[in-house]
Amino acid sequence: MTEARRVKSGKWRIYSGPESDVVRDPQNGAVAYFTSLDEARRWWQRLQPDDPPLKEAIKCAWCGAYFGRKMSYTTYAGRYYHPQHIPQARNS
């Protein structure tokens, strides 16, 4: 599974594989960064034309943190949350 994540600098990075390894530019070996999700999607589509379109990784609707492979999450009103961040948990 391949997904894009926005890093603290505001740029986007692509992660791929079962361990969510960061994707590197095959031409120079550098970590590939992008200024927008659309730019990342276009680059990935050129690199891997047979792959499905690149998606943004699932993140918490309250804090904005992305979920890791083994991190638990729940849904509420169609959005993803850490268990302690769902609206009922914050209001109690």
N, C-alpha and C positions, 0 to 999 in steps of 0.2 A: 504494500500500500504506500502510495506517495501522497504527501500533503505539504501545504505551504503554511508557514508561521511567520507572524510579524514579530521581529525582535525589538529590543528596547530602543535601538537607534531609529526605529520607524521603517527600516528597510525589511524586505521579505527574504526568507531563506526557504529552500526546499529540502525536505527530509524524505528518505526512501528506505525501503527494506524492513525486515522484521525488527530490527534494532533502531529504527528511525535514524539512520546515519545521515549526516549532512551531505548534500549533493555538491560535488565539485565540478568545475568547468573542465571538460575533457581536453581542451586545448592547452590550458596552462596549469591545471591542478589546483587552482585557487578556489576557495569556497565561493559559490555563486550567490550574489546578493542582487536584489531587484528593488526598484523604487515603488513598484505597485504590484498587486496581486495579478493584474492583467498582464503585466510585463513578464512575470514569472510563468504564467500560464502559456504565453506565446513561446518563450524560450524552451520550456519543457516539451511542448507539442512539436517543436522543430527537432529536438533531441530524441524524443521517444514518440514518433508519430502513431504507433499502434496502441499506446496507452490511453486509458480514459482521461478525460479532462482533469486537470489538477484542481483539487479542492482545498479550501482552508481547513486546517485542523479544528477539531471541536474544542471550544473554550467555554469557560464559565461566564454566564450572562451577568453575574454580579461583579466578579473581580477581574475578569478578562484573562485569567491564566489559562493556558492550554493544558489539556489533560494528557498525561503520559500514558503509555501502553497499559500499565497495570493500575492506574489510578481509578478509583471508583467515582462515578457521577450518577446523578439522577436527573430526570426531566420534570419540569413543572410548566404548565401552560405552553408546551411545545419548545421550551428552551432548556439548555443544559446547565446544571449547577453542581458545585461541590455539595455533598450532603448537608454541611453546616451553613451553606449560603442560600438554600431555598427560602423563599419569603416567609413561610411558616416558622422555620427555624430561627430566622433573624428577629421575628416579632415576639417570640416567646421568652 
